[in-house]
């Protein structure tokens, strides 16, 4: 019995040290953050499944234009242009309009408790991202058509909008609808190099 008690104490002690170490290193995640990160992983797999052989896919890219900065979840570059796909994994019911600054999110737990909060309207967010990336490219002497979309992992958008892609087939269609003017391969590579160079610089 004494041996079992000592072993249990040792295990608990190790667990406490591990948890404390994670907390001190800033590795502890809130449930909401973990849920959001999981959604981004799922969405990343979904987006990659729609790509064609020559498509370029970059993720978690930071872009600056003047005093404005934004982080792009996914950027796809191909013959048809440059595409931003912002991913959100909002659990629960969303309420709001396309032009609202914020949406209202309501979630009911298994025990019947209802929680509500406001979240940033991702349509407005992706419009801002599109503007910043477009200006960033122009600043670097690159001419390209940039389009931005939102992919909600839970498919719970409160509005129908050309900026919201509900299903995988909609992502594939948005990325590969023929453009009137093709983006040259040389320009595609230049955009990739610019974004990857900034990504490496920000990682230092």
Buried (B, 14 or more C-beta within 10 A) or exposed (E): EEEEEEEEEEEEEEEEEEEEEEEEEEEEEEEEEEBBEEBBEBBBEBBEEBBEEEBBBBBBBBBBBEEEEBEBBBBBBBBBBBBBBBBBBBBBBBEBEBEBEEBBBEBEEEEEEEEEEEBEBBBBBBBEBBBBBBBBBEEEEBEBBBBBBBBBBEEBBBBEBEBBBBEEEBBBEBBBEEEEEEBEEEBBEBBBEBBEEBBEEBEE
